[in-house]
Amino acid sequence: MLKGDYQYVLAVHTDKNHLHCHIIFNNTNLYNGLSFTTEHNQGKVSERSWAKLREISDEICQEHGLSVIEPKGKGVSHFERDMQIQGKSWKDKLRAKIAEVAFYSKNFTDFLQRCTECGIEYVYKPNNKVKLKFRLKDEGQQKFTRADTLGADYTPERIAEQIEHIQKALAFTNRFAEKKIPEKPIAPPIMTTTEPTKIKAPEKEKIIDGWASIRGMNNSAQIIAELESVGIHSVGEFTYFNMQASKNISDISAKLTALKKQIGSIDTLISKIKQRAVLLATYKEYQGLSGLNQKRFKKKNTDAIDSYEQADKYIKERIKAHKVDGKTPTVAELKERSSTLKGEYNSNLKELQALEKKHSVTSRYSRTVRNYITQQTNKRATEQSRQRRLSQQKRKDTLE
């Protein structure tokens, strides 16, 4: 199941009356640094990985004559249960919502106002030790979640800083989008032989540097080059992408799971229809017989008759889900539908792979960039404070 990408330990225990095994694995992929949660088990995925793991375990037990436990109702993973007990099950939802609200906010004050409009309750007390906390009351969250437990990017200072970067990136993008190209070329000035006209050279437009805030960082040229190679062209874009990446990866992964299930359902249905068609002549012959002749025929063709009946039952149970306007689809229509879904699946898969590649680069430098910007912000704040003190001292000296 882990395909050699994750370290794991598997221990079979006989210390209880029931034989059982513990499976523990490292959440971090050995080769790309992504978490198992991000790659396989995040968001609203119908087939959770714990269920797949249990199926594999059950198959091995059955092969060796060991009993398996029939599940009662819908279970949850051990990790998921722990999260519920600790009250952390809301964190992913909060991160996704906060990132979305931050993107549309003009500043931190506007962010807090929009949180209220979007169903996020907050308590903001900048002088307290716990400055900010959130709650999704409309979705049933009982207790507030402290902002600092969501991650370093969700403190008031970091949210305000990221909003500023996003606004700069948007302003930069809009500035060039709003430029209008003249419909007709401007005619050149008429030159005379008597008195040459002096043409003033147009002023060069000042180009905004989206990387200005990290140019002084060690290896900044290399980092910027790597980020631009995956389509990130400013600190604002970098910040926004990091805030949204996990949610976007989760959404596409969930969509791929749903598409895979639809494709599998249609392809299996097509296979069963073809199987039934091949066995139809044998089954009709069987139906046309009676008494001892029918019994003899069935004994001779048991596999074919059973296969036909199973295929027929499968088709009747599942064809209803694929009817359009009450009309049963033909095999050709089902193939066309499957082909369309496969095209959509491949398109989403490429998008996911590109997104994961992009995320693997941005996540590599996320902490480095964040720490550098924080240091520079603190330096500026210290310098401003020093300048204010000097200014106050000068005023005081003047008065004396």
LOGU-307943 format. One record per residue (C-alpha): residue in three letters; x, y, z. Coordinates in steps of 0.02 Angstrom, whole numbers, plus 50000, padded with zeros to 5 digits. Example, Ala and Ser with C-alpha at 12.3 -4.5 7.8 and 13.67 -1.06 7.14 Angstrom:
+-----+-------+-------+-------+
!  aa !    c1 !    c2 !    c3 !
+-----+-------+-------+-------+
! ALA ! 50615 ! 49775 ! 50390 !
! SER ! 50684 ! 49947 ! 50357 !
+-----+-------+-------+-------+
END
This chain:
+-----+-------+-------+-------+
!  aa !    c1 !    c2 !    c3 !
+-----+-------+-------+-------+
! MET ! 50000 ! 50000 ! 50000 !
! LEU ! 50139 ! 50124 ! 50044 !
! LYS ! 50237 ! 50077 ! 49885 !
! GLY ! 50405 ! 50101 ! 49971 !
! ASP ! 50378 ! 50289 ! 49990 !
! TYR ! 50352 ! 50290 ! 50179 !
! GLN ! 50446 ! 50211 ! 50325 !
! TYR ! 50339 ! 50090 ! 50425 !
! VAL ! 50335 ! 49964 ! 50567 !
! LEU ! 50213 ! 49817 ! 50572 !
! ALA ! 50197 ! 49715 ! 50732 !
! VAL ! 50088 ! 49561 ! 50757 !
! HIS ! 50039 ! 49539 ! 50939 !
! THR ! 49982 ! 49385 ! 51034 !
! ASP ! 49978 ! 49466 ! 51207 !
! LYS ! 49787 ! 49468 ! 51209 !
! ASN ! 49655 ! 49335 ! 51181 !
! HIS ! 49634 ! 49399 ! 51003 !
! LEU ! 49777 ! 49399 ! 50878 !
! HIS ! 49801 ! 49576 ! 50812 !
! CYS ! 49927 ! 49687 ! 50724 !
! HIS ! 49986 ! 49868 ! 50741 !
! ILE ! 50036 ! 49964 ! 50586 !
! ILE ! 50132 ! 50126 ! 50612 !
! PHE ! 50208 ! 50229 ! 50472 !
! ASN ! 50297 ! 50394 ! 50449 !
! ASN ! 50177 ! 50527 ! 50383 !
! THR ! 50315 ! 50605 ! 50276 !
! ASN ! 50356 ! 50539 ! 50102 !
! LEU ! 50541 ! 50491 ! 50093 !
! TYR ! 50563 ! 50560 ! 49917 !
! ASN ! 50456 ! 50716 ! 49893 !
! GLY ! 50432 ! 50777 ! 50072 !
! LEU ! 50242 ! 50783 ! 50059 !
! SER ! 50135 ! 50709 ! 50196 !
! PHE ! 50030 ! 50552 ! 50172 !
! THR ! 49880 ! 50657 ! 50226 !
! THR ! 49910 ! 50780 ! 50083 !
! GLU ! 49941 ! 50646 ! 49952 !
! HIS ! 49813 ! 50513 ! 49993 !
! ASN ! 49701 ! 50544 ! 50141 !
! GLN ! 49644 ! 50725 ! 50148 !
! GLY ! 49477 ! 50810 ! 50129 !
! LYS ! 49310 ! 50729 ! 50091 !
! VAL ! 49378 ! 50567 ! 50019 !
! SER ! 49247 ! 50430 ! 50016 !
! GLU ! 49371 ! 50286 ! 50024 !
! ARG ! 49480 ! 50329 ! 50174 !
! SER ! 49651 ! 50248 ! 50178 !
! TRP ! 49618 ! 50162 ! 50344 !
! ALA ! 49476 ! 50068 ! 50257 !
! LYS ! 49591 ! 50013 ! 50115 !
! LEU ! 49720 ! 49954 ! 50240 !
! ARG ! 49588 ! 49854 ! 50334 !
! GLU ! 49531 ! 49773 ! 50171 !
! ILE ! 49709 ! 49716 ! 50134 !
! SER ! 49726 ! 49648 ! 50311 !
! ASP ! 49559 ! 49556 ! 50296 !
! GLU ! 49609 ! 49478 ! 50130 !
! ILE ! 49773 ! 49412 ! 50205 !
! CYS ! 49681 ! 49345 ! 50358 !
! GLN ! 49553 ! 49254 ! 50250 !
! GLU ! 49691 ! 49178 ! 50141 !
! HIS ! 49766 ! 49101 ! 50299 !
! GLY ! 49602 ! 49046 ! 50378 !
! LEU ! 49598 ! 49183 ! 50511 !
! SER ! 49437 ! 49268 ! 50563 !
! VAL ! 49398 ! 49450 ! 50519 !
! ILE ! 49287 ! 49576 ! 50608 !
! GLU ! 49133 ! 49633 ! 50515 !
! PRO ! 49124 ! 49823 ! 50535 !
! LYS ! 48972 ! 49899 ! 50619 !
! GLY ! 48923 ! 50064 ! 50542 !
! LYS ! 49049 ! 50194 ! 50482 !
! GLY ! 49214 ! 50196 ! 50573 !
! VAL ! 49350 ! 50327 ! 50588 !
! SER ! 49539 ! 50312 ! 50588 !
! HIS ! 49636 ! 50311 ! 50751 !
! PHE ! 49712 ! 50479 ! 50705 !
! GLU ! 49542 ! 50554 ! 50663 !
! ARG ! 49471 ! 50493 ! 50828 !
! ASP ! 49618 ! 50571 ! 50921 !
! MET ! 49586 ! 50735 ! 50833 !
! GLN ! 49404 ! 50731 ! 50887 !
! ILE ! 49451 ! 50695 ! 51068 !
! GLN ! 49578 ! 50837 ! 51069 !
! GLY ! 49457 ! 50958 ! 50987 !
! LYS ! 49570 ! 50983 ! 50834 !
! SER ! 49451 ! 50916 ! 50701 !
! TRP ! 49407 ! 51094 ! 50648 !
! LYS ! 49582 ! 51151 ! 50607 !
! ASP ! 49584 ! 51104 ! 50422 !
! LYS ! 49415 ! 51187 ! 50396 !
! LEU ! 49473 ! 51344 ! 50485 !
! ARG ! 49637 ! 51354 ! 50387 !
! ALA ! 49546 ! 51341 ! 50220 !
! LYS ! 49414 ! 51471 ! 50268 !
! ILE ! 49540 ! 51593 ! 50344 !
! ALA ! 49650 ! 51582 ! 50188 !
! GLU ! 49501 ! 51620 ! 50077 !
! VAL ! 49443 ! 51768 ! 50183 !
! ALA ! 49621 ! 51837 ! 50191 !
! PHE ! 49634 ! 51836 ! 50001 !
! TYR ! 49483 ! 51952 ! 49984 !
! SER ! 49530 ! 52067 ! 50130 !
! LYS ! 49610 ! 52239 ! 50110 !
! ASN ! 49692 ! 52240 ! 50283 !
! PHE ! 49683 ! 52152 ! 50451 !
! THR ! 49534 ! 52255 ! 50512 !
! ASP ! 49440 ! 52214 ! 50352 !
! PHE ! 49490 ! 52031 ! 50376 !
! LEU ! 49409 ! 52024 ! 50548 !
! GLN ! 49250 ! 52104 ! 50481 !
! ARG ! 49243 ! 51980 ! 50337 !
! CYS ! 49269 ! 51835 ! 50458 !
! THR ! 49106 ! 51881 ! 50543 !
! GLU ! 49017 ! 51894 ! 50374 !
! CYS ! 49083 ! 51722 ! 50322 !
! GLY ! 49030 ! 51632 ! 50480 !
! ILE ! 49197 ! 51632 ! 50572 !
! GLU ! 49181 ! 51692 ! 50751 !
! TYR ! 49338 ! 51769 ! 50825 !
! VAL ! 49406 ! 51840 ! 50986 !
! TYR ! 49546 ! 51967 ! 50957 !
! LYS ! 49635 ! 52036 ! 51110 !
! PRO ! 49805 ! 52102 ! 51051 !
! ASN ! 49867 ! 52134 ! 51229 !
! ASN ! 49830 ! 51959 ! 51292 !
! LYS ! 49948 ! 51811 ! 51284 !
! VAL ! 49821 ! 51723 ! 51170 !
! LYS ! 49792 ! 51864 ! 51047 !
! LEU ! 49674 ! 51782 ! 50923 !
! LYS ! 49560 ! 51630 ! 50916 !
! PHE ! 49426 ! 51568 ! 50796 !
! ARG ! 49269 ! 51461 ! 50795 !
! LEU ! 49151 ! 51393 ! 50661 !
! LYS ! 48995 ! 51399 ! 50767 !
! ASP ! 48874 ! 51375 ! 50620 !
! GLU ! 48959 ! 51208 ! 50582 !
! GLY ! 48945 ! 51147 ! 50761 !
! GLN ! 49116 ! 51191 ! 50832 !
! GLN ! 49095 ! 51212 ! 51019 !
! LYS ! 49264 ! 51279 ! 51077 !
! PHE ! 49372 ! 51416 ! 51004 !
! THR ! 49535 ! 51365 ! 50919 !
! ARG ! 49687 ! 51471 ! 50957 !
! ALA ! 49762 ! 51549 ! 50800 !
! ASP ! 49939 ! 51498 ! 50846 !
! THR ! 49888 ! 51314 ! 50852 !
! LEU ! 49836 ! 51325 ! 50669 !
! GLY ! 50016 ! 51360 ! 50619 !
! ALA ! 50143 ! 51502 ! 50609 !
! ASP ! 50050 ! 51580 ! 50461 !
! TYR ! 49891 ! 51610 ! 50560 !
! THR ! 49948 ! 51729 ! 50697 !
! PRO ! 49879 ! 51909 ! 50685 !
! GLU ! 50049 ! 51975 ! 50628 !
! ARG ! 50071 ! 51845 ! 50493 !
! ILE ! 49892 ! 51862 ! 50429 !
! ALA ! 49914 ! 52051 ! 50416 !
! GLU ! 50081 ! 52030 ! 50329 !
! GLN ! 50012 ! 51903 ! 50205 !
! ILE ! 49862 ! 52013 ! 50165 !
! GLU ! 49983 ! 52155 ! 50126 !
! HIS ! 50084 ! 52044 ! 50008 !
! ILE ! 49926 ! 51981 ! 49922 !
! GLN ! 49861 ! 52159 ! 49898 !
! LYS ! 50027 ! 52212 ! 49823 !
! ALA ! 50024 ! 52063 ! 49704 !
! LEU ! 49844 ! 52101 ! 49652 !
! ALA ! 49883 ! 52286 ! 49628 !
! PHE ! 50034 ! 52240 ! 49521 !
! THR ! 49928 ! 52121 ! 49415 !
! ASN ! 49783 ! 52245 ! 49396 !
! ARG ! 49900 ! 52386 ! 49348 !
! PHE ! 49958 ! 52294 ! 49193 !
! ALA ! 49787 ! 52220 ! 49155 !
! GLU ! 49709 ! 52393 ! 49148 !
! LYS ! 49833 ! 52461 ! 49020 !
! LYS ! 49750 ! 52500 ! 48853 !
! ILE ! 49836 ! 52478 ! 48687 !
! PRO ! 49796 ! 52625 ! 48570 !
! GLU ! 49684 ! 52575 ! 48424 !
! LYS ! 49787 ! 52672 ! 48295 !
! PRO ! 49973 ! 52705 ! 48296 !
! ILE ! 50019 ! 52884 ! 48338 !
! ALA ! 50085 ! 52975 ! 48184 !
! PRO ! 50267 ! 53029 ! 48198 !
! PRO ! 50299 ! 53218 ! 48208 !
! ILE ! 50331 ! 53306 ! 48040 !
! MET ! 50515 ! 53349 ! 48026 !
! THR ! 50566 ! 53509 ! 47936 !
! THR ! 50733 ! 53543 ! 47856 !
! THR ! 50745 ! 53720 ! 47925 !
! GLU ! 50729 ! 53691 ! 48110 !
! PRO ! 50741 ! 53517 ! 48182 !
! THR ! 50612 ! 53474 ! 48313 !
! LYS ! 50678 ! 53410 ! 48478 !
! ILE ! 50583 ! 53256 ! 48531 !
! LYS ! 50581 ! 53220 ! 48717 !
! ALA ! 50612 ! 53037 ! 48753 !
! PRO ! 50468 ! 52956 ! 48847 !
! GLU ! 50501 ! 52924 ! 49030 !
! LYS ! 50533 ! 52745 ! 49073 !
! GLU ! 50393 ! 52672 ! 49175 !
! LYS ! 50449 ! 52617 ! 49345 !
! ILE ! 50427 ! 52429 ! 49358 !
! ILE ! 50374 ! 52361 ! 49527 !
! ASP ! 50490 ! 52225 ! 49593 !
! GLY ! 50382 ! 52089 ! 49669 !
! TRP ! 50535 ! 52013 ! 49755 !
! ALA ! 50602 ! 52175 ! 49831 !
! SER ! 50564 ! 52120 ! 50010 !
! ILE ! 50678 ! 51966 ! 49999 !
! ARG ! 50817 ! 52026 ! 49882 !
! GLY ! 50939 ! 52043 ! 50029 !
! MET ! 50913 ! 51864 ! 50087 !
! ASN ! 51051 ! 51733 ! 50070 !
! ASN ! 51036 ! 51636 ! 49906 !
! SER ! 50890 ! 51749 ! 49856 !
! ALA ! 50936 ! 51740 ! 49671 !
! GLN ! 50931 ! 51550 ! 49672 !
! ILE ! 50769 ! 51545 ! 49773 !
! ILE ! 50683 ! 51673 ! 49660 !
! ALA ! 50740 ! 51579 ! 49504 !
! GLU ! 50669 ! 51414 ! 49571 !
! LEU ! 50504 ! 51495 ! 49620 !
! GLU ! 50487 ! 51582 ! 49451 !
! SER ! 50522 ! 51416 ! 49363 !
! VAL ! 50359 ! 51349 ! 49438 !
! GLY ! 50257 ! 51506 ! 49399 !
! ILE ! 50277 ! 51609 ! 49559 !
! HIS ! 50327 ! 51789 ! 49517 !
! SER ! 50314 ! 51888 ! 49678 !
! VAL ! 50315 ! 51871 ! 49868 !
! GLY ! 50127 ! 51905 ! 49865 !
! GLU ! 50094 ! 51760 ! 49745 !
! PHE ! 50210 ! 51650 ! 49848 !
! THR ! 50117 ! 51689 ! 50010 !
! TYR ! 49945 ! 51665 ! 49935 !
! PHE ! 49992 ! 51501 ! 49851 !
! ASN ! 50058 ! 51430 ! 50015 !
! MET ! 49897 ! 51477 ! 50103 !
! GLN ! 49787 ! 51393 ! 49972 !
! ALA ! 49894 ! 51245 ! 49916 !
! SER ! 49834 ! 51114 ! 50041 !
! LYS ! 49650 ! 51156 ! 50010 !
! ASN ! 49672 ! 51152 ! 49820 !
! ILE ! 49767 ! 50986 ! 49825 !
! SER ! 49631 ! 50915 ! 49938 !
! ASP ! 49490 ! 50974 ! 49822 !
! ILE ! 49570 ! 50903 ! 49665 !
! SER ! 49612 ! 50738 ! 49753 !
! ALA ! 49431 ! 50720 ! 49809 !
! LYS ! 49373 ! 50758 ! 49631 !
! LEU ! 49492 ! 50625 ! 49560 !
! THR ! 49426 ! 50496 ! 49684 !
! ALA ! 49247 ! 50534 ! 49632 !
! LEU ! 49291 ! 50527 ! 49446 !
! LYS ! 49385 ! 50363 ! 49468 !
! LYS ! 49233 ! 50287 ! 49553 !
! GLN ! 49118 ! 50346 ! 49412 !
! ILE ! 49235 ! 50280 ! 49276 !
! GLY ! 49253 ! 50112 ! 49364 !
! SER ! 49064 ! 50097 ! 49381 !
! ILE ! 49034 ! 50132 ! 49196 !
! ASP ! 49176 ! 50021 ! 49133 !
! THR ! 49118 ! 49875 ! 49243 !
! LEU ! 48941 ! 49899 ! 49178 !
! ILE ! 49002 ! 49895 ! 48997 !
! SER ! 49102 ! 49737 ! 49035 !
! LYS ! 48948 ! 49653 ! 49111 !
! ILE ! 48838 ! 49701 ! 48963 !
! LYS ! 48965 ! 49625 ! 48843 !
! GLN ! 48979 ! 49469 ! 48950 !
! ARG ! 48790 ! 49450 ! 48952 !
! ALA ! 48782 ! 49470 ! 48763 !
! VAL ! 48911 ! 49331 ! 48737 !
! LEU ! 48816 ! 49212 ! 48852 !
! LEU ! 48641 ! 49258 ! 48789 !
! ALA ! 48628 ! 49115 ! 48660 !
! THR ! 48676 ! 48984 ! 48790 !
! TYR ! 48553 ! 49055 ! 48916 !
! LYS ! 48411 ! 49063 ! 48789 !
! GLU ! 48442 ! 48881 ! 48744 !
! TYR ! 48437 ! 48837 ! 48930 !
! GLN ! 48273 ! 48932 ! 48951 !
! GLY ! 48197 ! 48842 ! 48803 !
! LEU ! 48222 ! 48672 ! 48883 !
! SER ! 48123 ! 48593 ! 49024 !
! GLY ! 48128 ! 48450 ! 49146 !
! LEU ! 48272 ! 48326 ! 49139 !
! ASN ! 48344 ! 48403 ! 48980 !
! GLN ! 48357 ! 48573 ! 49064 !
! LYS ! 48442 ! 48496 ! 49217 !
! ARG ! 48568 ! 48404 ! 49107 !
! PHE ! 48603 ! 48561 ! 49004 !
! LYS ! 48629 ! 48665 ! 49162 !
! LYS ! 48749 ! 48536 ! 49235 !
! LYS ! 48851 ! 48544 ! 49075 !
! ASN ! 48846 ! 48736 ! 49063 !
! THR ! 48839 ! 48788 ! 49247 !
! ASP ! 48976 ! 48920 ! 49236 !
! ALA ! 48900 ! 49005 ! 49083 !
! ILE ! 48723 ! 49007 ! 49155 !
! ASP ! 48780 ! 49071 ! 49326 !
! SER ! 48887 ! 49205 ! 49244 !
! TYR ! 48742 ! 49262 ! 49136 !
! GLU ! 48624 ! 49275 ! 49285 !
! GLN ! 48752 ! 49368 ! 49390 !
! ALA ! 48790 ! 49489 ! 49248 !
! ASP ! 48604 ! 49516 ! 49215 !
! LYS ! 48571 ! 49552 ! 49399 !
! TYR ! 48718 ! 49674 ! 49408 !
! ILE ! 48658 ! 49768 ! 49253 !
! LYS ! 48478 ! 49784 ! 49313 !
! GLU ! 48535 ! 49850 ! 49483 !
! ARG ! 48656 ! 49980 ! 49415 !
! ILE ! 48591 ! 50035 ! 49245 !
! LYS ! 48460 ! 50146 ! 49328 !
! ALA ! 48595 ! 50264 ! 49390 !
! HIS ! 48651 ! 50296 ! 49211 !
! LYS ! 48482 ! 50328 ! 49131 !
! VAL ! 48455 ! 50497 ! 49049 !
! ASP ! 48275 ! 50562 ! 49043 !
! GLY ! 48217 ! 50387 ! 49086 !
! LYS ! 48306 ! 50313 ! 48935 !
! THR ! 48426 ! 50166 ! 48957 !
! PRO ! 48596 ! 50208 ! 48879 !
! THR ! 48674 ! 50101 ! 48743 !
! VAL ! 48849 ! 50028 ! 48758 !
! ALA ! 48911 ! 50161 ! 48635 !
! GLU ! 48838 ! 50300 ! 48745 !
! LEU ! 48915 ! 50224 ! 48900 !
! LYS ! 49085 ! 50214 ! 48813 !
! GLU ! 49071 ! 50396 ! 48761 !
! ARG ! 49026 ! 50446 ! 48940 !
! SER ! 49173 ! 50346 ! 49007 !
! SER ! 49291 ! 50426 ! 48880 !
! THR ! 49233 ! 50601 ! 48931 !
! LEU ! 49259 ! 50563 ! 49115 !
! LYS ! 49432 ! 50489 ! 49079 !
! GLY ! 49479 ! 50649 ! 48987 !
! GLU ! 49420 ! 50750 ! 49136 !
! TYR ! 49515 ! 50634 ! 49254 !
! ASN ! 49678 ! 50652 ! 49156 !
! SER ! 49658 ! 50840 ! 49149 !
! ASN ! 49632 ! 50850 ! 49338 !
! LEU ! 49776 ! 50729 ! 49368 !
! LYS ! 49895 ! 50840 ! 49268 !
! GLU ! 49832 ! 50991 ! 49367 !
! LEU ! 49862 ! 50899 ! 49531 !
! GLN ! 50037 ! 50843 ! 49480 !
! ALA ! 50081 ! 51021 ! 49428 !
! LEU ! 50010 ! 51088 ! 49591 !
! GLU ! 50106 ! 50960 ! 49695 !
! LYS ! 50267 ! 51000 ! 49601 !
! LYS ! 50239 ! 51185 ! 49631 !
! HIS ! 50200 ! 51153 ! 49815 !
! SER ! 50355 ! 51046 ! 49839 !
! VAL ! 50460 ! 51198 ! 49785 !
! THR ! 50364 ! 51332 ! 49882 !
! SER ! 50355 ! 51229 ! 50042 !
! ARG ! 50545 ! 51208 ! 50036 !
! TYR ! 50569 ! 51396 ! 50057 !
! SER ! 50414 ! 51443 ! 50155 !
! ARG ! 50497 ! 51451 ! 50326 !
! THR ! 50657 ! 51534 ! 50260 !
! VAL ! 50561 ! 51674 ! 50173 !
! ARG ! 50442 ! 51698 ! 50319 !
! ASN ! 50585 ! 51710 ! 50446 !
! TYR ! 50681 ! 51834 ! 50338 !
! ILE ! 50530 ! 51948 ! 50312 !
! THR ! 50491 ! 51940 ! 50499 !
! GLN ! 50671 ! 51987 ! 50540 !
! GLN ! 50667 ! 52134 ! 50419 !
! THR ! 50500 ! 52192 ! 50489 !
! ASN ! 50570 ! 52185 ! 50665 !
! LYS ! 50726 ! 52281 ! 50611 !
! ARG ! 50619 ! 52417 ! 50531 !
! ALA ! 50511 ! 52427 ! 50687 !
! THR ! 50667 ! 52441 ! 50798 !
! GLU ! 50740 ! 52576 ! 50686 !
! GLN ! 50577 ! 52674 ! 50684 !
! SER ! 50570 ! 52662 ! 50873 !
! ARG ! 50749 ! 52726 ! 50885 !
! GLN ! 50712 ! 52871 ! 50769 !
! ARG ! 50560 ! 52919 ! 50872 !
! ARG ! 50664 ! 52918 ! 51030 !
! LEU ! 50797 ! 53028 ! 50948 !
! SER ! 50663 ! 53147 ! 50885 !
! GLN ! 50586 ! 53158 ! 51058 !
! GLN ! 50756 ! 53188 ! 51135 !
! LYS ! 50793 ! 53328 ! 51011 !
! ARG ! 50627 ! 53413 ! 51050 !
! LYS ! 50664 ! 53397 ! 51235 !
! ASP ! 50841 ! 53470 ! 51213 !
! THR ! 50769 ! 53615 ! 51111 !
! LEU ! 50641 ! 53656 ! 51245 !
! GLU ! 50774 ! 53650 ! 51382 !
+-----+-------+-------+-------+
END
